[in-house]
Amino acid sequence: MSFDPAAARATWRTLEPYHGAIYFVPEAREVYRALGLADRMQGYFASRSAPMGAVSADVVIATFFNFDPDLVRRSMHHVWDIAAPHDVVGARFRAVHRMIVRLIPEAVDAPAIHEGLDLARRAAMAACERPEGRPLFAGHAGLAWPEEPHLALWHAVTLLREYRGDGHIAALTLAGLSGCEALVTHAAAGDVPAEVLQSTRDRTQQDWQAAIERLRSIGWLAPDGSFTDLGRERRAWIERHTDELAAAPFAVLGEAGCERLRELVRPLSRTMSAAIGR
């Protein structure tokens, strides 16, 4: 039976806030600060890269792809001398637990959590069978599964998220884009304002303008910064290939299983999104 990769994309979109809220809540800043990681971006880069071990700033630049390299180097400078990777991983799970207990206490040990975990874990374990070419996913896949269902669900969602992310970077790289150029095409697609993408990745105006000029030179952008037909076609190609590369884990659930997983997690994701203003 064929599986539509669009079902994987729809499921990822529904699951994402259950994972992504951790980047915006005070619980994360508190636990990282307790380890000595006082800067917010230190905590972000360290916590997301820690499953890969004490990696260098260059590894983070490569696997995170679109952040300003100087920002990464500043944030990662001596970070593993301050806190060991396994301590950062443990702190992150503590922050996730506190976040869920505060934002959606009714979800802890709820039947929907157990059923959602069964489905998400099946998909995540399928992803673990093919880790090749997915370094950030593979690092997270090597972590022990939490015993608490609400944390195990978060871990499963995180695995599926990083699996997709590694595939997305592969598609961007195959399309010949740099990290900043990828951000400019994201902005041109209209999903997120350019100002938000530029500021959150700490991209300088010089870098941003250079990316715009190169995309114009290869025919992707019009003089006003909007997509040309070629640019729109190439961005659609990237998204299509990202969906295809992310589909295999969700295919084990089938489209009906994906829809059921979305039904179970959607209320949790919506509550989290509303709580953090996203």
MOZITA-V464524 format. One line per field, one symbol per residue. burial: b if it has 24 or more other ideal C-beta (glycine too) atoms within 12 Angstrom, else e. A space follows every 10 residues. Layout:
burial=???
This chain:
burial=eebebebbbb bbbbbbbbbb bbbbbebbbe bbeebebeee bbbbbbbbbb bbebbebebb bbbbbbbbbe bbeebbeebb ebbebebbbb bbbbbbbbbb eebbeebbee ebbeebbebb bbbbbbbbee beebbbbbbb bebebbeebb bbbbbbbbbb bbbbbbbbbb bbbebebbbb bbbbbbbbbe eeebeebbee bbbeeebbee bbeebbeeeb beeeeebeee beebbeebbe bbbbbbbbbb bbbbeebbeb bbebbbebbb ebbeebee
